[in-house]
Amino acid sequence: MPAGIGTPTLAVRQLAATCASCHGTDGRPADAAMPPLAGLPQGVFTAQMRAFRGGERPATVMHQISRGYTDAQVEALAAYFAGLPR
């Protein structure tokens, strides 16, 4: 985790687990076609989620998935994945 974040809570780990079916365990996908989330800078993660929500970034299912998270959940996920090694 980034400095000052500490150990992720169970709730954050559960949120992150919802990403695992596509992006792999801890954001490391087995398929090179899927972008990794592990080590992605927080700002990049949040910007991409906002772009999915707004329909500005092309996607298959992320438009719907991104709308299921609150801003606070997106920020928590961004911090979680940023703190993981690539």
C-alpha positions, 0 to 999 in steps of 0.5 A: 500500500502507498505510504500512509494507507496501511493494511487494506480493510476487508471491505477493500479487499472484497471490492478488489476481489470483484475485479479478479475474474477479469483482471486477475488475482490482485490485479495481475491477469493471466491473459496478456490481453487484459490490462493489469491493475496492480501497481497502476497509479491512483490517478490513472485508475480513478481517471479511467473509471470516470472515463468508463462511467462517462462513456468516454473510454471504449469498453465492453462491460466496464461502462456498466461495472464502473457505475456500480461503484461509489466515488469512495469505493473507486478511491479505495480501489485505486489506493489498493491497486496502486500499493500492489507490486506489478 
